[in-house]
């Protein structure tokens, strides 16, 4: 039996790798954005109450934890 991949399999793997890299980039970008940066970018004041961001983490077991980040 020959161990070769079809063109579709190779293409799917390439797309998966590209998406994984892009998703990581988006995640890193979103983690670096804070309320002060948004204020300066949008040229609009954000009320203090809206500056608190909640981060929800889900671990491998599926349990969730939420923490406030000022």
N, C-alpha and C positions, 0 to 999 in steps of 0.2 A: 504494500500500500504506500502510495506517495504522500509525503508530508508537505503539502503545499496549500496555500490559502487562495481562495478565490479573490477576484478583484473586489467584489463587494465586501468581503471580510477585511481586506487590507484598507479599503476606503473607510469602513466603519471604525476601525481601530485608529486611523488617522484623525477622523472627526472627533472621536472620544478624547484623544490626547489634546487636540486643539481646544475643545470645550473645557477640559480640566484646567488648562493653563489660563484661559480667559476667565473662568469662574474664580480662580485663585486671585487673579489681578483685580477683579471687581471686589472681592472680599477685602483685599488689602486696602484698596481705595476707600471703601465704605468705612473701614475701621479708622481711617485717618481723617474723616470729616467730622467736625464738631460744630456746635452752635455758633461759636465765634467766627469760624470760617464761612459758614453760611451767611451770617450777618454781613460780613465784608463783601462776599460775592454777590449777594442779592441787594445790598445797600438798603437793608431793612432791619429794624430792631426786632429781636425775638424776645418776648416776655420771659423773665427768669423761670417761671413755672414750666415753660416749654423747653428749657435748656436741659432738663434732666432726661436722660435717655435710658430706657430700660433695655438691658441685654438679656436675652433668654438663651440659655445653653441647654443642649440635650446631650447627655452622655451616651455611651455605647449601650447601656442597659435600657435607655429610653426614658429615664427620669429627667424632669426639667427643673432648672433652677433659674430664678430671675433676680438680677441685681440692678440697682440704680447706679448710673454713672453720671456724675455732675460735669 
